[in-house]
Each structure stands twice: as C-alpha cells, then as structure tokens.
Amino acid sequence: MGITSGNQPQIIPAKMAELLRGDKKTLVTYYWQRIPCGCLDDKHEEVKSVTRLGFCCNAACPIPGRVVERKKMLCCTQCCVANYCSRECQVAHWPNHKDSCLNYTKQKAKLSSRKKTWPGTAAA
C-alpha cells in the first residue's frame, strides 16, 4: 500500500480514504490481491462489472462526497498517490499536498536506491 517503514507498510491517508469511501470493487480487489486463500474469488468475480470510484483529495472539492468515477480522475504525477477529480482541484490542493508529496517521493527514491545496492542485485 505504500513505502515500508521497518516491517510495517506506511499507511497513506489518500489511499486509506479511497478504500473507506470508494466502491465495493476497490475494497474487494484490495483484499483479494492480499489474501492468498481464494475465499474472495466469488465476490471478486461478482464485483468485476462495478464501476470503480475514486476519492478526490481536495477537501474543498465541489463534488458531493468527493467521489468520482476512477477512470476520469487525475493522479499526482510526482507521487502517484493523490487523486483529483479535476485540474482545478489538483492545483487548489497543491499547497496542502506539497510537503507530503515531496517526502513520499524522497522515501520512495531512497528505498529504491537501497534495493539496487543489496547483495546479489545489479546497481543501476
């Protein structure tokens, strides 16, 4: 779900909000990909046809509930975590998102560089 801190994955608020406020397909798919037993296979097939919904990260979003069809959303091109219903919401939210975006991007780059230097892996 995000960059790991030690052995625990970091919880990304934008992704957590999407899971909590999104559609059944998003929630079922999230768990179906992480639970290896197959107990969600039938439910996953059932929700395949459901339209995926996303959550606009801008608190001042004019759309009721800030929930939008996922394929129409824009994603922050730097961190790829925050989603927006429009360019206007993305620009309006940037002052609030900037610090977390830059921190996340730095952590991701740092983790990526560590993986490249582990024994048995080729350095880029």
N, C-alpha and C positions, 0 to 999 in steps of 0.2 A: 504494500500500500504506500510505501514511501521509503525514504532512506532509513537504514537501520542505525540505531544507537546502541552499541553493545550487541546483545542478543535480541533486543526488542525492537520491532519496527516503529518508526516515528509516526504518530497519528497526524495526518494532515487535515486540518479543520475543513477545508473546502471539499475534500473527498468524503469526509465523515458526514457533512451536511448533505451531500448528494445521496449517500446511502440512506440517510434517515428521512429525507424529503422526496426522494426520487420515486421511481415506479417499481413494481414488483419484479420486472425483468432485471433491472440493475441489481437489486438486492439478491435475488435468486442466483443470478450469474456470478456475483461476487463470491457467495458461499460455495456454489457448485465448483468453481475453479480451485477452491482451497480445501474442500473436504473430499478426501480420496475414496470414500466408501461407495459412492454411487446412489446413496439414499435420496439425492435430489435430482436424479436423472429424469424421472417422470415430470416433476414440477418444471424443470428446465425446458423440456420439450413443450410443455403447456404454455409457457410464457414467451416462447420464441417470437410469436407474432405480435406481442405487445409493443407499442411504440415506446422507445426509450426516451425518458425525460431527464433533463439536467437542471441544475440549480445555479442561478446567476449569483456570483459572488458579491455583486454590488448591493450593499444594504439599502441604497436609495433607488433601486430598480423600480420603474413604474409598473411592471407587470405584477399582477396579483399573485402572491405566493412565491414570486421569483422563479417559477418553474416553467421551463421552455422545452420544446422538442429538441432532443440532444443533437440531431444532425444539423440543426440550424444555429447551434451555438458556436461562439469563438473561444479559443483557448489561448491563454497567455503563451506567447511564443518563446519566452525565456525559460520559464519553469515547467510549463505544460501541466500545471496543477489547477490553476484558477480558470473557471469558465464564465463566459458572459453571454448575455442574450443579444448584445449589440456592441458596436464600436464605441458608442456614446457611454455605455455602462463601463466598458473597459477603461476608457480614458478617465472617467469620473472616479473610478476606484483605484487608479494607479497610486496616488499619494498614500493610500492605506495599505496597498499590496506591495509596494516597492521594497521595503525592508525585508519582509518575509520571503519575497521572491529572490532577492539577491542572496540572502542567507541560504535558502534551499539550494540554489544553483551552485553556490560555493561548496556546500556539503556534498552535493552530488558529484562535482568535479573532483573533490578530494577523495571520495570513496572510489571513484572510477580510476584515479591515478594509483591508488593503493592496490587495486585488483591487477593492474598491469605490472606491478613490481613484485607480486607474490612469486615464490619459488615455483618453477615449472611453467610460468607463463611468459610470453614474449613481451618485451617492452615496446611501446609504440614509437 
